[in-house]
């Protein structure tokens, strides 16, 4: 039986929420290559086609060896972005099926923003006591890569010229 699992990673970015929002809306276009450990564990992203800027918009995220089709399910501009994975043709570890995710932003004092990245998936891998921490570690590594790239872009734009 497949079980629903969610992994959340939080980070603080020294930039206003509006700037962070803009950068996360284009996160698939991160210019930096993922670190070696992520390239060994997950498919390499290539590009994103389609629209993900409005509810019911769909974006095809192309990876080496496959793709994901995401449908936007909820947007609160500058605060919350949720999506469902409606098609997965992507080689992931046996038994892992992505189901969706979200990005939530909270404005903090001093023009800082807390960003929470969530990945939701189904899995039938067992025993769960063994696989759950391994899956969480891989998700957190991926989330931290996204957070770092968004942070670098948002904070560079905030730096005085």
Number of C-alpha atoms within 10 A of each C-alpha: 7 13 11 13 15 15 18 16 18 17 15 17 22 20 24 21 22 16 18 25 23 15 19 21 14 13 16 16 14 18 8 8 11 18 11 8 11 16 12 10 12 18 17 16 19 15 14 19 12 12 15 21 15 15 16 15 14 21 19 19 18 20 18 13 12 15 20 18 19 25 22 22 19 15 18 12 13 17 16 16 24 18 25 19 21 13 15 17 13 17 15 13 12 9 13 16 21 21 19 20 21 19 21 19 23 16 18 15 9 9 13 17 24 18 25 18 22 19 21 19 18 17 20 15 16 11 8 13 8 10 14 15 11 12 18 17 13 16 22 19 17 21 21 16 18 18 22 15 20 24 23 16 18 23 17 13 12 14 9 5 5
